[in-house]
Amino acid sequence: MAGLTHFDAKGSAHMVDVSDKAVTARVAVATGCIKMARETLDLIIEGQAKKGDVLGVARLAGIMGAKKTAELIPLCHPLPITKVALDLTPDPALPGVQVQATVKTTGQTGVEMEALTAVSVACLTVYDMVKAVDKAMVIGEIHVTLKDGGKSGRYEAE
């Protein structure tokens, strides 16, 4: 378990000590999508969903999700998030909604988990808001596309 930082020498889970790490500007971008029936996407685009503004509510939920990540993921550090931005884009080719979250902080550890949580919560919120008309929606392809800052440097997905 030498390469896994969330385990000690005995294999027990623990929170990583980041106190000796440098404080640096950090950013992470994650993406994902929720696929649905074309008719469901049309309801969202036309603003006809009974629960209201699906994309607006999902955007706010994603922001809240990023801010609550340390409460949801047991070994995540609570971070002073300086920016959370979510883009929810209807995509008729899926059909569905593409979701992208950008999270920034200045701190001693990265914000990849916050970006992933933001995308996940936004997708779950879209599902919740239109599940009455489409229970077969599929959430997926959630992954980090960019991470920058800190000792490990920059990562960009291909």
MOSUL-V951668 format. One record per residue. N is the residue number from 1. PSI is psi in whole degrees, 0 to 359 (* if undefined). Layout:
n = [N	N]
psi = [PSI	PSI]
//
This chain:
n = [1	2	3	4	5	6	7	8	9	10	11	12	13	14	15	16	17	18	19	20	21	22	23	24	25	26	27	28	29	30	31	32	33	34	35	36	37	38	39	40	41	42	43	44	45	46	47	48	49	50	51	52	53	54	55	56	57	58	59	60	61	62	63	64	65	66	67	68	69	70	71	72	73	74	75	76	77	78	79	80	81	82	83	84	85	86	87	88	89	90	91	92	93	94	95	96	97	98	99	100	101	102	103	104	105	106	107	108	109	110	111	112	113	114	115	116	117	118	119	120	121	122	123	124	125	126	127	128	129	130	131	132	133	134	135	136	137	138	139	140	141	142	143	144	145	146	147	148	149	150	151	152	153	154	155	156	157	158]
psi = [18	325	352	111	345	11	139	184	334	356	8	141	141	161	131	137	111	10	334	357	149	146	119	162	133	147	147	143	133	153	164	184	164	121	145	174	148	323	325	316	320	319	317	311	319	357	30	5	137	331	355	210	92	310	324	316	319	323	312	320	320	319	314	320	317	318	338	7	315	337	340	325	112	323	10	144	141	130	149	88	131	343	138	123	133	134	122	115	116	136	98	336	334	304	151	205	128	137	133	133	137	127	137	152	166	110	197	1	160	175	27	316	325	320	317	320	319	314	314	313	322	315	318	325	319	313	311	322	338	13	336	333	349	93	352	11	150	125	135	186	28	121	161	129	340	139	130	148	155	181	323	352	213	139	132	129	150	*]
//
